[in-house]
Structures are given as structure tokens and as C-alpha cells.
Amino acid sequence: MAKKEATVEERLKALYELQVIDSTIDKIRTIRGELPLEVQDLEDEIAGLEIRLENLNQEIEDLETEISNQKNGITDANNLIKKYEEQQNKVRNNREFDAITKEIEFQKLEIELAEKKIREGGFQLASKQEKIGESKEYLDGRKLDLENKKNELDEITSETQSDEEGLLKKSEKASKVIEERLLTAYTRIRSNARNGLAVVTIQRDSCGGCFNKIPPQRQLDIKMHKKILVCEHCGRILVDSAFDPNYVEDVEEEKPKRRVTRKKKVEA
């Protein structure tokens, strides 16, 4: 048996129901606000800080190795100087003595250079260790912020998750009544609207989205539920206010008729 095609009125009701459901989901997600993004930003920042700490630790390790190598170089140079000084006592001519003296002077220069590098390395080491201390303190603070944000997000999510899941199922059910072309139009209008409203009711003879006046004939066409009409100003889909269960029709109080008194004709 072929499935009966939904009437325009049924599709309009389904559209309005879908809009109400999606707006409620929007409100739930607004409650969560920017928390998911804040959590993601904190996680990225912490990952960057941890990489920076790893790099600093590696640089410190390299500096310590370099300082150790320079100290070993000084020890080697001192040993060579001692050896050359012993050889000086055994030389047989001035040429050998001068050659050894030059080697001793060279080793002393090497020691001075190594000591300079050790001092510079010490300053760099102290600076990087200070940076590590500051980075660790800052990292601990960001981790605490992340934990608090996650707890806040988990609390809000646990309070709203079941509601959101139920609404998403209702949204899917309402979508099945709507044809693909109309659903695509609804999604497009909704994504372009600042408040996420693609389907609005008539409120006080005006569009419920942009609040521009709707001509009486167009209002009558909308109430007939014979075709899908959109606002000429904002492009939102317009539906009868009677679709809203909370709608109360405005009834203007009848104004009392003004009594007209006629003046009596005065006879001449």
C-alpha cells in the first residue's frame, strides 16, 4: 500500500514542531556555552606547555653535557701542561724548549676558553632552570583550570544530555514528515538566521522573525494552510499562530459607541 503524502497543513505543523524542538536544543547548547571550546583551548595550551618543558629539559641536559665536556677538557689540558713541564726539564736545545712552551701556552688558552664556556653555560643553565620553574607553576595552574572547566562541563552535560538526546530523536521523527527539498530549505534558512529561527508565527499582524508587517490578504492565505509561504522581508517560513499551543488570540475590546446628540431646530 502506497504511503499517503502529507498535506501542506501537516507539513507546516511538522515544520513548526521541528523548529520548536531545534530551538529548545539550541537553548540547551547555549547553557553549555563556550565551555567545550574553552576545554579544547586549555588542552591545546597544556600540550604546548608540556612540549616546551620537554624542550627546556633537553636543552638543560645538553648544557650539562657540554659543561661536563669542558671540565674534562680542562683536566686533560692540565695533564698535558704537567707533562710538557716535565719535558721542558729534559730538553737539549732552545728550539725544543720554545716548542714545548708554545704547547703549554696553547693548553692554557684552551683552559681559559673552556672556563669561559663553563661560565656562559652556567648562566644559561640557571636561566633555563628558572624558566622551567615558572613553566611548571604556570602549567599546574592551567591543569587546575582545565580540571575545573571539565567538571563544570560534565555537570552541565549530565544535567542536559538526556533531554538533548530525547529532543534529537523527536527532531528526527518530525523531519521524516517533511520532504527533502523543504527540509533542505529549512536547514539553510535556519543556518543563516542569527537566532536559528527558520519557521515563525504571525504576531500582531507581523512576522515573528523580523517583525515587519504582513498584508491582510497574505495573513489570510497563511491561515488557509493551502501553501507554504515565506516572509517577503526575511525569507522565514510563516505559519498560522494557531499552531502555537501557547498562542492566545488578541481580541480588541469593543469600544463603546459615542452617543450623538442632535441640536433641536430653533423655530424662528
Phi and psi in degrees as GROMACS dihedral restraints (atoms count N, CA, C in turn):
[ dihedral_restraints ]
;  ai    aj    ak    al  type     phi  dphi    fc
    3     4     5     6     1   -68.6    20    10
    4     5     6     7     1   142.8    20    10
    6     7     8     9     1   -72.7    20    10
    7     8     9    10     1   131.6    20    10
    9    10    11    12     1   -69.4    20    10
   10    11    12    13     1   130.8    20    10
   12    13    14    15     1   -73.5    20    10
   13    14    15    16     1   137.6    20    10
   15    16    17    18     1   -66.9    20    10
   16    17    18    19     1   140.8    20    10
   18    19    20    21     1   -74.4    20    10
   19    20    21    22     1   168.3    20    10
   21    22    23    24     1   -61.0    20    10
   22    23    24    25     1   -40.5    20    10
   24    25    26    27     1   -63.0    20    10
   25    26    27    28     1   -41.9    20    10
   27    28    29    30     1   -64.7    20    10
   28    29    30    31     1   -39.0    20    10
   30    31    32    33     1   -68.6    20    10
   31    32    33    34     1   -38.2    20    10
   33    34    35    36     1   -65.3    20    10
   34    35    36    37     1   -41.6    20    10
   36    37    38    39     1   -63.9    20    10
   37    38    39    40     1   -42.0    20    10
   39    40    41    42     1   -64.1    20    10
   40    41    42    43     1   -39.5    20    10
   42    43    44    45     1   -62.2    20    10
   43    44    45    46     1   -46.0    20    10
   45    46    47    48     1   -65.7    20    10
   46    47    48    49     1   -40.8    20    10
   48    49    50    51     1   -61.1    20    10
   49    50    51    52     1   -42.8    20    10
   51    52    53    54     1   -61.4    20    10
   52    53    54    55     1   -40.9    20    10
   54    55    56    57     1   -63.5    20    10
   55    56    57    58     1   -43.5    20    10
   57    58    59    60     1   -61.5    20    10
   58    59    60    61     1   -44.1    20    10
   60    61    62    63     1   -63.6    20    10
   61    62    63    64     1   -48.4    20    10
   63    64    65    66     1   -64.5    20    10
   64    65    66    67     1   -35.9    20    10
   66    67    68    69     1   -65.9    20    10
   67    68    69    70     1   -37.1    20    10
   69    70    71    72     1   -66.6    20    10
   70    71    72    73     1   -40.4    20    10
   72    73    74    75     1   -62.0    20    10
   73    74    75    76     1   -40.7    20    10
   75    76    77    78     1   -58.9    20    10
   76    77    78    79     1   -41.7    20    10
   78    79    80    81     1   -64.0    20    10
   79    80    81    82     1   -41.7    20    10
   81    82    83    84     1   -61.9    20    10
   82    83    84    85     1   -43.4    20    10
   84    85    86    87     1   -70.4    20    10
   85    86    87    88     1   -28.6    20    10
   87    88    89    90     1   -67.2    20    10
   88    89    90    91     1   -35.3    20    10
   90    91    92    93     1   -59.6    20    10
   91    92    93    94     1   -41.2    20    10
   93    94    95    96     1   -68.4    20    10
   94    95    96    97     1   -28.9    20    10
   96    97    98    99     1    58.3    20    10
   97    98    99   100     1  -135.3    20    10
   99   100   101   102     1   -91.2    20    10
  100   101   102   103     1     6.9    20    10
  102   103   104   105     1   -56.2    20    10
  103   104   105   106     1   -46.7    20    10
  105   106   107   108     1   -58.3    20    10
  106   107   108   109     1   -40.0    20    10
  108   109   110   111     1   -68.3    20    10
  109   110   111   112     1   -38.8    20    10
  111   112   113   114     1   -63.9    20    10
  112   113   114   115     1   -40.9    20    10
  114   115   116   117     1   -62.5    20    10
  115   116   117   118     1   -45.0    20    10
  117   118   119   120     1   -62.3    20    10
  118   119   120   121     1   -43.0    20    10
  120   121   122   123     1   -62.3    20    10
  121   122   123   124     1   -42.3    20    10
  123   124   125   126     1   -64.7    20    10
  124   125   126   127     1   -41.8    20    10
  126   127   128   129     1   -62.2    20    10
  127   128   129   130     1   -41.8    20    10
  129   130   131   132     1   -65.1    20    10
  130   131   132   133     1   -41.9    20    10
  132   133   134   135     1   -64.2    20    10
  133   134   135   136     1   -43.0    20    10
  135   136   137   138     1   -63.5    20    10
  136   137   138   139     1   -41.6    20    10
  138   139   140   141     1   -60.6    20    10
  139   140   141   142     1   -40.9    20    10
  141   142   143   144     1   -65.7    20    10
  142   143   144   145     1   -40.9    20    10
  144   145   146   147     1   -64.7    20    10
  145   146   147   148     1   -39.1    20    10
  147   148   149   150     1   -66.6    20    10
  148   149   150   151     1   -37.9    20    10
  150   151   152   153     1   -65.1    20    10
  151   152   153   154     1   -41.3    20    10
  153   154   155   156     1   -61.8    20    10
  154   155   156   157     1   -41.7    20    10
  156   157   158   159     1   -63.5    20    10
  157   158   159   160     1   -41.3    20    10
  159   160   161   162     1   -60.7    20    10
  160   161   162   163     1   -42.7    20    10
  162   163   164   165     1   -65.0    20    10
  163   164   165   166     1   -41.8    20    10
  165   166   167   168     1   -63.1    20    10
  166   167   168   169     1   -42.3    20    10
  168   169   170   171     1   -63.4    20    10
  169   170   171   172     1   -39.0    20    10
  171   172   173   174     1   -66.2    20    10
  172   173   174   175     1   -41.3    20    10
  174   175   176   177     1   -63.1    20    10
  175   176   177   178     1   -39.5    20    10
  177   178   179   180     1   -64.5    20    10
  178   179   180   181     1   -42.7    20    10
  180   181   182   183     1   -60.8    20    10
  181   182   183   184     1   -42.5    20    10
  183   184   185   186     1   -64.5    20    10
  184   185   186   187     1   -40.9    20    10
  186   187   188   189     1   -64.1    20    10
  187   188   189   190     1   -43.3    20    10
  189   190   191   192     1   -62.7    20    10
  190   191   192   193     1   -38.8    20    10
  192   193   194   195     1   -64.5    20    10
  193   194   195   196     1   -43.3    20    10
  195   196   197   198     1   -63.5    20    10
  196   197   198   199     1   -43.9    20    10
  198   199   200   201     1   -62.6    20    10
  199   200   201   202     1   -41.4    20    10
  201   202   203   204     1   -63.1    20    10
  202   203   204   205     1   -41.0    20    10
  204   205   206   207     1   -63.9    20    10
  205   206   207   208     1   -40.4    20    10
  207   208   209   210     1   -65.3    20    10
  208   209   210   211     1   -39.8    20    10
  210   211   212   213     1   -64.1    20    10
  211   212   213   214     1   -41.0    20    10
  213   214   215   216     1   -63.9    20    10
  214   215   216   217     1   -36.9    20    10
  216   217   218   219     1   -63.7    20    10
  217   218   219   220     1   -37.9    20    10
  219   220   221   222     1   -65.2    20    10
  220   221   222   223     1   -42.6    20    10
  222   223   224   225     1   -60.8    20    10
  223   224   225   226     1   -45.2    20    10
  225   226   227   228     1   -62.3    20    10
  226   227   228   229     1   -41.4    20    10
  228   229   230   231     1   -65.5    20    10
  229   230   231   232     1   -41.9    20    10
  231   232   233   234     1   -62.3    20    10
  232   233   234   235     1   -39.5    20    10
  234   235   236   237     1   -63.9    20    10
  235   236   237   238     1   -40.4    20    10
  237   238   239   240     1   -66.1    20    10
  238   239   240   241     1   -41.0    20    10
  240   241   242   243     1   -60.0    20    10
  241   242   243   244     1   -44.4    20    10
  243   244   245   246     1   -60.9    20    10
  244   245   246   247     1   -41.2    20    10
  246   247   248   249     1   -65.0    20    10
  247   248   249   250     1   -44.0    20    10
  249   250   251   252     1   -66.2    20    10
  250   251   252   253     1   -37.3    20    10
  252   253   254   255     1   -63.8    20    10
  253   254   255   256     1   -36.5    20    10
  255   256   257   258     1   -67.0    20    10
  256   257   258   259     1   -37.0    20    10
  258   259   260   261     1   -69.1    20    10
  259   260   261   262     1   -31.3    20    10
  261   262   263   264     1   -60.2    20    10
  262   263   264   265     1   -33.5    20    10
  264   265   266   267     1   -71.3    20    10
  265   266   267   268     1   -13.6    20    10
  267   268   269   270     1  -112.1    20    10
  268   269   270   271     1     4.4    20    10
  270   271   272   273     1   -70.1    20    10
  271   272   273   274     1   155.5    20    10
  273   274   275   276     1  -109.5    20    10
  274   275   276   277     1   -10.9    20    10
  276   277   278   279     1  -151.0    20    10
  277   278   279   280     1   167.9    20    10
  279   280   281   282     1   -65.5    20    10
  280   281   282   283     1   -33.7    20    10
  282   283   284   285     1   -60.5    20    10
  283   284   285   286     1   -45.8    20    10
  285   286   287   288     1   -64.7    20    10
  286   287   288   289     1   -39.4    20    10
  288   289   290   291     1   -62.7    20    10
  289   290   291   292     1   -45.8    20    10
  291   292   293   294     1   -63.3    20    10
  292   293   294   295     1   -39.0    20    10
  294   295   296   297     1   -62.7    20    10
  295   296   297   298     1   -44.8    20    10
  297   298   299   300     1   -67.0    20    10
  298   299   300   301     1   -38.6    20    10
  300   301   302   303     1   -60.8    20    10
  301   302   303   304     1   -41.4    20    10
  303   304   305   306     1   -62.4    20    10
  304   305   306   307     1   -39.5    20    10
  306   307   308   309     1   -64.4    20    10
  307   308   309   310     1   -39.9    20    10
  309   310   311   312     1   -64.8    20    10
  310   311   312   313     1   -44.3    20    10
  312   313   314   315     1   -62.3    20    10
  313   314   315   316     1   -39.8    20    10
  315   316   317   318     1   -62.3    20    10
  316   317   318   319     1   -43.9    20    10
  318   319   320   321     1   -66.1    20    10
  319   320   321   322     1   -35.3    20    10
  321   322   323   324     1   -66.1    20    10
  322   323   324   325     1   -39.0    20    10
  324   325   326   327     1   -63.6    20    10
  325   326   327   328     1   -39.0    20    10
  327   328   329   330     1   -62.4    20    10
  328   329   330   331     1   -38.5    20    10
  330   331   332   333     1   -66.4    20    10
  331   332   333   334     1   -43.5    20    10
  333   334   335   336     1   -61.2    20    10
  334   335   336   337     1   -43.4    20    10
  336   337   338   339     1   -64.0    20    10
  337   338   339   340     1   -42.4    20    10
  339   340   341   342     1   -64.4    20    10
  340   341   342   343     1   -41.6    20    10
  342   343   344   345     1   -64.0    20    10
  343   344   345   346     1   -37.8    20    10
  345   346   347   348     1   -63.0    20    10
  346   347   348   349     1   -44.2    20    10
  348   349   350   351     1   -64.8    20    10
  349   350   351   352     1   -35.4    20    10
  351   352   353   354     1   -66.2    20    10
  352   353   354   355     1   -41.7    20    10
  354   355   356   357     1   -63.4    20    10
  355   356   357   358     1   -47.0    20    10
  357   358   359   360     1   -61.3    20    10
  358   359   360   361     1   -43.2    20    10
  360   361   362   363     1   -62.6    20    10
  361   362   363   364     1   -36.0    20    10
  363   364   365   366     1   -64.3    20    10
  364   365   366   367     1   -42.4    20    10
  366   367   368   369     1   -63.6    20    10
  367   368   369   370     1   -44.9    20    10
  369   370   371   372     1   -62.8    20    10
  370   371   372   373     1   -40.3    20    10
  372   373   374   375     1   -62.1    20    10
  373   374   375   376     1   -45.9    20    10
  375   376   377   378     1   -63.3    20    10
  376   377   378   379     1   -40.3    20    10
  378   379   380   381     1   -64.6    20    10
  379   380   381   382     1   -44.4    20    10
  381   382   383   384     1   -69.6    20    10
  382   383   384   385     1   -36.0    20    10
  384   385   386   387     1   -65.7    20    10
  385   386   387   388     1   -36.4    20    10
  387   388   389   390     1   -65.6    20    10
  388   389   390   391     1   -42.7    20    10
  390   391   392   393     1   -62.1    20    10
  391   392   393   394     1   -38.8    20    10
  393   394   395   396     1   -63.3    20    10
  394   395   396   397     1   -42.7    20    10
  396   397   398   399     1   -60.5    20    10
  397   398   399   400     1   -45.1    20    10
  399   400   401   402     1   -65.9    20    10
  400   401   402   403     1   -42.6    20    10
  402   403   404   405     1   -65.2    20    10
  403   404   405   406     1   -39.4    20    10
  405   406   407   408     1   -65.6    20    10
  406   407   408   409     1   -41.6    20    10
  408   409   410   411     1   -63.1    20    10
  409   410   411   412     1   -45.0    20    10
  411   412   413   414     1   -65.3    20    10
  412   413   414   415     1   -41.1    20    10
  414   415   416   417     1   -62.2    20    10
  415   416   417   418     1   -42.5    20    10
  417   418   419   420     1   -61.3    20    10
  418   419   420   421     1   -38.9    20    10
  420   421   422   423     1   -65.4    20    10
  421   422   423   424     1   -42.0    20    10
  423   424   425   426     1   -68.8    20    10
  424   425   426   427     1   -34.6    20    10
  426   427   428   429     1   -65.1    20    10
  427   428   429   430     1   -38.5    20    10
  429   430   431   432     1   -65.8    20    10
  430   431   432   433     1   -42.4    20    10
  432   433   434   435     1   -60.4    20    10
  433   434   435   436     1   -42.0    20    10
  435   436   437   438     1   -63.2    20    10
  436   437   438   439     1   -43.3    20    10
  438   439   440   441     1   -61.5    20    10
  439   440   441   442     1   -42.5    20    10
  441   442   443   444     1   -65.6    20    10
  442   443   444   445     1   -42.3    20    10
  444   445   446   447     1   -65.5    20    10
  445   446   447   448     1   -40.2    20    10
  447   448   449   450     1   -64.9    20    10
  448   449   450   451     1   -41.9    20    10
  450   451   452   453     1   -62.7    20    10
  451   452   453   454     1   -41.7    20    10
  453   454   455   456     1   -64.0    20    10
  454   455   456   457     1   -44.3    20    10
  456   457   458   459     1   -65.2    20    10
  457   458   459   460     1   -43.6    20    10
  459   460   461   462     1   -61.2    20    10
  460   461   462   463     1   -39.2    20    10
  462   463   464   465     1   -65.1    20    10
  463   464   465   466     1   -46.8    20    10
  465   466   467   468     1   -67.0    20    10
  466   467   468   469     1   -41.1    20    10
  468   469   470   471     1   -63.2    20    10
  469   470   471   472     1   -43.2    20    10
  471   472   473   474     1   -64.0    20    10
  472   473   474   475     1   -31.3    20    10
  474   475   476   477     1   -75.8    20    10
  475   476   477   478     1   -29.5    20    10
  477   478   479   480     1  -112.3    20    10
  478   479   480   481     1   -10.9    20    10
  480   481   482   483     1   -60.2    20    10
  481   482   483   484     1   -48.2    20    10
  483   484   485   486     1   -64.4    20    10
  484   485   486   487     1   -38.9    20    10
  486   487   488   489     1   -63.1    20    10
  487   488   489   490     1   -44.2    20    10
  489   490   491   492     1   -65.6    20    10
  490   491   492   493     1   -42.3    20    10
  492   493   494   495     1   -62.2    20    10
  493   494   495   496     1   -42.1    20    10
  495   496   497   498     1   -63.6    20    10
  496   497   498   499     1   -40.9    20    10
  498   499   500   501     1   -68.6    20    10
  499   500   501   502     1   -36.7    20    10
  501   502   503   504     1   -63.4    20    10
  502   503   504   505     1   -37.4    20    10
  504   505   506   507     1   -65.9    20    10
  505   506   507   508     1   -41.5    20    10
  507   508   509   510     1   -65.0    20    10
  508   509   510   511     1   -38.6    20    10
  510   511   512   513     1   -62.2    20    10
  511   512   513   514     1   -42.3    20    10
  513   514   515   516     1   -64.1    20    10
  514   515   516   517     1   -40.1    20    10
  516   517   518   519     1   -65.5    20    10
  517   518   519   520     1   -44.3    20    10
  519   520   521   522     1   -65.4    20    10
  520   521   522   523     1   -33.6    20    10
  522   523   524   525     1   -65.3    20    10
  523   524   525   526     1   -29.1    20    10
  525   526   527   528     1   -67.4    20    10
  526   527   528   529     1   -24.3    20    10
  528   529   530   531     1   -77.9    20    10
  529   530   531   532     1   -21.9    20    10
  531   532   533   534     1   -94.8    20    10
  532   533   534   535     1   134.9    20    10
  534   535   536   537     1   -67.0    20    10
  535   536   537   538     1   154.8    20    10
  537   538   539   540     1   -56.9    20    10
  538   539   540   541     1   -43.4    20    10
  540   541   542   543     1   -62.5    20    10
  541   542   543   544     1   -43.3    20    10
  543   544   545   546     1   -69.8    20    10
  544   545   546   547     1   -37.5    20    10
  546   547   548   549     1   -65.5    20    10
  547   548   549   550     1   -38.5    20    10
  549   550   551   552     1   -64.0    20    10
  550   551   552   553     1   -41.4    20    10
  552   553   554   555     1   -64.2    20    10
  553   554   555   556     1   -43.4    20    10
  555   556   557   558     1   -58.2    20    10
  556   557   558   559     1   -46.9    20    10
  558   559   560   561     1   -63.7    20    10
  559   560   561   562     1   -40.7    20    10
  561   562   563   564     1   -65.9    20    10
  562   563   564   565     1   -46.6    20    10
  564   565   566   567     1   -62.6    20    10
  565   566   567   568     1   -43.0    20    10
  567   568   569   570     1   -63.1    20    10
  568   569   570   571     1   -40.3    20    10
  570   571   572   573     1   -69.3    20    10
  571   572   573   574     1   -27.3    20    10
  573   574   575   576     1   -87.4    20    10
  574   575   576   577     1   -17.7    20    10
  576   577   578   579     1   -82.7    20    10
  577   578   579   580     1   134.7    20    10
  579   580   581   582     1   -62.2    20    10
  580   581   582   583     1   -38.4    20    10
  582   583   584   585     1   -95.9    20    10
  583   584   585   586     1     6.3    20    10
  585   586   587   588     1    74.6    20    10
  586   587   588   589     1    13.5    20    10
  588   589   590   591     1   -94.0    20    10
  589   590   591   592     1   117.2    20    10
  591   592   593   594     1  -107.1    20    10
  592   593   594   595     1   -24.9    20    10
  594   595   596   597     1  -123.0    20    10
  595   596   597   598     1   124.0    20    10
  597   598   599   600     1  -134.3    20    10
  598   599   600   601     1   156.5    20    10
  600   601   602   603     1   -95.0    20    10
  601   602   603   604     1   167.9    20    10
  603   604   605   606     1   -82.7    20    10
  604   605   606   607     1   128.6    20    10
  606   607   608   609     1  -127.5    20    10
  607   608   609   610     1   116.5    20    10
  609   610   611   612     1    52.0    20    10
  610   611   612   613     1    49.4    20    10
  612   613   614   615     1    64.9    20    10
  613   614   615   616     1    18.1    20    10
  615   616   617   618     1  -129.6    20    10
  616   617   618   619     1   162.3    20    10
  618   619   620   621     1   -68.0    20    10
  619   620   621   622     1   131.9    20    10
  621   622   623   624     1   -72.4    20    10
  622   623   624   625     1    -3.3    20    10
  624   625   626   627     1  -102.4    20    10
  625   626   627   628     1   -51.9    20    10
  627   628   629   630     1  -108.3    20    10
  628   629   630   631     1    -8.6    20    10
  630   631   632   633     1    66.9    20    10
  631   632   633   634     1    21.5    20    10
  633   634   635   636     1   -83.1    20    10
  634   635   636   637     1   147.6    20    10
  636   637   638   639     1   -64.8    20    10
  637   638   639   640     1   143.2    20    10
  639   640   641   642     1  -111.0    20    10
  640   641   642   643     1   128.1    20    10
  642   643   644   645     1   -57.4    20    10
  643   644   645   646     1   146.6    20    10
  645   646   647   648     1   -54.9    20    10
  646   647   648   649     1   -41.3    20    10
  648   649   650   651     1   -64.2    20    10
  649   650   651   652     1   -40.2    20    10
  651   652   653   654     1   -66.3    20    10
  652   653   654   655     1   -37.5    20    10
  654   655   656   657     1   -61.3    20    10
  655   656   657   658     1   -41.2    20    10
  657   658   659   660     1   -64.0    20    10
  658   659   660   661     1   -41.3    20    10
  660   661   662   663     1   -61.7    20    10
  661   662   663   664     1   -39.9    20    10
  663   664   665   666     1   -64.9    20    10
  664   665   666   667     1   -41.7    20    10
  666   667   668   669     1   -69.9    20    10
  667   668   669   670     1   -20.2    20    10
  669   670   671   672     1   -75.0    20    10
  670   671   672   673     1   -20.4    20    10
  672   673   674   675     1    59.3    20    10
  673   674   675   676     1    32.3    20    10
  675   676   677   678     1   -97.0    20    10
  676   677   678   679     1   -21.4    20    10
  678   679   680   681     1  -152.4    20    10
  679   680   681   682     1   161.0    20    10
  681   682   683   684     1   -89.8    20    10
  682   683   684   685     1   121.4    20    10
  684   685   686   687     1  -119.3    20    10
  685   686   687   688     1   149.7    20    10
  687   688   689   690     1  -120.4    20    10
  688   689   690   691     1   158.9    20    10
  690   691   692   693     1   -67.5    20    10
  691   692   693   694     1   132.5    20    10
  693   694   695   696     1   -68.9    20    10
  694   695   696   697     1   -17.4    20    10
  696   697   698   699     1   -97.2    20    10
  697   698   699   700     1   -47.1    20    10
  699   700   701   702     1  -110.7    20    10
  700   701   702   703     1   -11.1    20    10
  702   703   704   705     1    82.1    20    10
  703   704   705   706     1     4.5    20    10
  705   706   707   708     1   -73.8    20    10
  706   707   708   709     1   152.2    20    10
  708   709   710   711     1   -77.2    20    10
  709   710   711   712     1   130.2    20    10
  711   712   713   714     1  -101.6    20    10
  712   713   714   715     1   135.0    20    10
  714   715   716   717     1  -129.8    20    10
  715   716   717   718     1   163.0    20    10
  717   718   719   720     1   -65.3    20    10
  718   719   720   721     1   137.5    20    10
  720   721   722   723     1   -62.1    20    10
  721   722   723   724     1   -22.1    20    10
  723   724   725   726     1   -64.9    20    10
  724   725   726   727     1   -17.6    20    10
  726   727   728   729     1   -68.5    20    10
  727   728   729   730     1   -22.6    20    10
  729   730   731   732     1   -83.7    20    10
  730   731   732   733     1   116.9    20    10
  732   733   734   735     1   -63.5    20    10
  733   734   735   736     1   -20.1    20    10
  735   736   737   738     1   -93.7    20    10
  736   737   738   739     1     3.7    20    10
  738   739   740   741     1   -74.6    20    10
  739   740   741   742     1   132.7    20    10
  741   742   743   744     1  -123.6    20    10
  742   743   744   745     1   120.2    20    10
  744   745   746   747     1   -67.9    20    10
  745   746   747   748     1   132.6    20    10
  747   748   749   750     1   -75.0    20    10
  748   749   750   751     1   122.8    20    10
  750   751   752   753     1  -115.9    20    10
  751   752   753   754     1   117.6    20    10
  753   754   755   756     1   -74.8    20    10
  754   755   756   757     1   134.2    20    10
  756   757   758   759     1   -68.2    20    10
  757   758   759   760     1   139.0    20    10
  759   760   761   762     1   -70.9    20    10
  760   761   762   763     1   124.7    20    10
  762   763   764   765     1   -77.2    20    10
  763   764   765   766     1   137.2    20    10
  765   766   767   768     1   -63.6    20    10
  766   767   768   769     1   138.4    20    10
  768   769   770   771     1   -71.2    20    10
  769   770   771   772     1   137.5    20    10
  771   772   773   774     1   -76.6    20    10
  772   773   774   775     1   130.4    20    10
  774   775   776   777     1   -77.7    20    10
  775   776   777   778     1   127.6    20    10
  777   778   779   780     1  -102.0    20    10
  778   779   780   781     1   121.7    20    10
  780   781   782   783     1  -104.4    20    10
  781   782   783   784     1   131.6    20    10
  783   784   785   786     1   -99.5    20    10
  784   785   786   787     1   138.9    20    10
  786   787   788   789     1   -76.1    20    10
  787   788   789   790     1   137.6    20    10
  789   790   791   792     1   -73.3    20    10
  790   791   792   793     1   141.7    20    10
  792   793   794   795     1   -74.2    20    10
  793   794   795   796     1   126.4    20    10
  795   796   797   798     1   -87.7    20    10
  796   797   798   799     1   121.5    20    10
  798   799   800   801     1   -73.3    20    10
  799   800   801   802     1   142.6    20    10
